[in-house]
Amino acid sequence: MEQTVKDFFDSLNQKDSVKYLNNVAHSEEDSTKYVASNLNEEKIEFEIIKSQKIDDLKYEVQVKKTQNGKEYPVIPYDVVLEGAKWKVDPTNIFVTPKVILEKELGISSLPLQATYAQNIVGENEQFIVKKITSVA
């Protein structure tokens, strides 16, 4: 399961769309295929901090990464069993640069901050990480 996470990040670093699709969930969806066909070569250094089994079909893997020289907060990716293979599911993770929130969206008032603050799972000086959990 952790090898899937490593392969996922390797695919991004190598701009390898086939490897990306083999290691990402929902690979048959048009939006995922679009992302795979538009990968940018990245410089991502990453470390798996912790893996936690959620149930027989899902793990949460906390990853610390530096991308193009910028350090991100720890990101809790889901790794799901799709068919007979573990795959990274990044669809519920949203990473937003703080400069966008402050300057472009004007989020500085308390009601907006409180609304935006829902589902925040990580933060540092540059980024906010939100994880949206689906409601069954």
Order of alpha helices (4+ residues) and beta strands (2+ residues): alpha-alpha-alpha-beta-beta-beta-beta-beta-beta-alpha-beta-beta
